[in-house]
Amino acid sequence: MRIAVVYKSSTGFTERYARYVSKELDADLVKYSDRKKVNSGDYDILIFGSSIIAARISAVEWFDKKRGDFKHSFLFVTGANPKENNPDLDKYIASEKAKGHDMVYLPGGLNYEKMSAPMRFVMKKMFLPMVKKESGENSLMYKMVSSSYSLYDEKYAKPLLDEVRKVLVENKE
Ligand SMILES: Cc1cc2nc3c(=O)[nH]c(=O)nc-3n(C[C@H](O)[C@H](O)[C@H](O)COP(=O)(O)O)c2cc1C
């Protein structure tokens, strides 16, 4: 079965996971800007990787529209949140699942250096003051999001790789 990994990434976290996933699955790696090259005549499985921006999965509308064309489709999403012991994240994942977005969440981080100027502006003027108000200036969360950090770890991609490999095995028989 042929697999395409389409990814949308601004600061590199989603791209890094997409590269790893495509290498592990021997899949073609396609930037979101080249998405028109990906069609169901050439691929059986579509994997879409994106990130959470202001509590929304970026470009998920494209995936929603496109996924029905393929025999199988998978969604992975990166964000600033740590995965472990994070009830707010669990709630968010459940709310997206209710909308039909059954995703694998992969912790990314924040990279202020690679953010576009408007994005950095939003982070500094809206996101940081919001975290400060909600969690307090001395909170771990506020300290974490005040500068760049990475939570990237290949281990988080294992559930996604397992799901896709299960489909590959089922279709071999
Ligand atoms: C403007 C902006 C808003 C963001 N909003 C959220 C958010 O609501 N929840 C979250 O977990 N991460 C949020 N993030 C963090 C990104 O999802 C995270 O950095 C992601 O890994 C970026 O992926 P990329 O490097 O592939 O672009 C935000 C980042 C930016 C720049």
The ligand as a Gaussian input file, in Angstrom:
#p B3LYP/6-31G(d) Opt

LIG

0 1
 C        0.037000      31.812000      17.425000
 C        0.191000      30.455000      18.056000
 C       -0.858000      29.879000      18.750000
 C       -0.722000      28.608000      19.356000
 N       -1.776000      28.059000      20.025000
 C       -1.631000      26.835000      20.628000
 C       -2.711000      26.240000      21.320000
 O       -3.810000      26.770000      21.392000
 N       -2.503000      25.029000      21.925000
 C       -1.281000      24.372000      21.846000
 O       -1.119000      23.285000      22.410000
 N       -0.253000      24.923000      21.163000
 C       -0.393000      26.126000      20.560000
 N        0.651000      26.675000      19.860000
 C        1.912000      25.923000      19.759000
 C        2.042000      25.169000      18.456000
 O        0.954000      24.308000      18.243000
 C        3.329000      24.338000      18.515000
 O        4.434000      25.182000      18.586000
 C        3.416000      23.409000      17.295000
 O        4.268000      22.348000      17.604000
 C        3.909000      24.172000      16.085000
 O        4.084000      23.281000      15.003000
 P        5.079000      23.639000      13.803000
 O        6.439000      23.890000      14.422000
 O        5.073000      22.442000      12.958000
 O        4.549000      24.858000      13.131000
 C        0.522000      27.920000      19.249000
 C        1.581000      28.490000      18.532000
 C        1.428000      29.727000      17.933000
 C        2.593000      30.315000      17.176000

